[in-house]
Amino acid sequence: MVSQPRPATHQDLPALRTLWLEFMDHHEVLDPTLTRRRGADDAWVARIKSILNTPDHLLLVCDGPDGLVGYLKATNREYPPIFEEERLGVIQELIVTEAHRRQGHGRRLYHAAESWFRHHGVTRLEACIDTRNQSSRAFWAHLGYVRDTETLLKQVPRSSSTQQERPAAPPPDAVIWARWAKESRAA
């Protein structure tokens, strides 16, 4: 049976951590540079706590007979003031446990998020996916998503004179805002 998505609560955090670890393990196989650092799950949970029940963020979960089987994390962002379109809906993460995939959980999570965006006046949606994840690409294409912009990556070797410790990665929201700021300066 496929349950209706519901907003996540603080009580869901332990199960959400487990789902996120599965999500990250799956992506590490696709791209070894996505290896988690020690304590990443604690940092992720702290971030989730900070956005729970905030007006511009959405965190939905899907229950199964033995606990959570999936979640969707999304945000409602402002475009830079140079565009006619004022808001952008970004689906940042969607995971359904491997044992519960292809049972409609992901679609229900997505459709609930789309309704939330519509309610907030957002008409343009973006899904953040790893292009190496073929099942994810097929899922989003089935929902009507098309390739839009493309981000190119290059792994640059560290200099022997640089510190071996990696700097803390900015939160995903900061990365996107930095990209928009850079693009709007170039325009």
TARA-V974604 format. One record per run of one state. SS is the DSSP state (hx for helix, st for strand, lp for the rest). FROM is the first residue (numbers start at 1). LEN is the number of residues. Records with the same first field share a line. If there is no record, write none. Layout:
BEGIN
SS = FROM-LEN / FROM-LEN
END
This chain:
BEGIN
lp = 1-5 / 8-2 / 31-1 / 35-5 / 52-5 / 65-2 / 79-8 / 97-1 / 101-4 / 120-5 / 128-6 / 143-29 / 187-1
st = 6-2 / 57-8 / 67-12 / 87-10 / 125-3
hx = 10-21 / 32-3 / 40-12 / 98-3 / 105-15 / 134-9 / 172-15
END
